[in-house]
Amino acid sequence: MAKLRIKQVRSKIGHPIDQKRTLAALGLRKINHTKEVEASPAVLGMINKVKHLISVEEI
């Protein structure tokens, strides 16, 4: 599967708890934190849920 580089670009403050937990499940802790993940269906669903808080690029 493809690898994705995800980066948190907006704050999670003021957003619902499920979105905060989704960011934590993706491994993002604070703004400008970057992770590389495999593009599985579960991860793509999580990315879709918080797409307004992160940026995604394919590696």
Secondary structure, DSSP 8 states (H G I E B T S, - for coil): --EEEEEE-S--TTS-HHHHHHHHHHT--STT-EEEEE--HHHHHHHHHTTTTEEEEE-
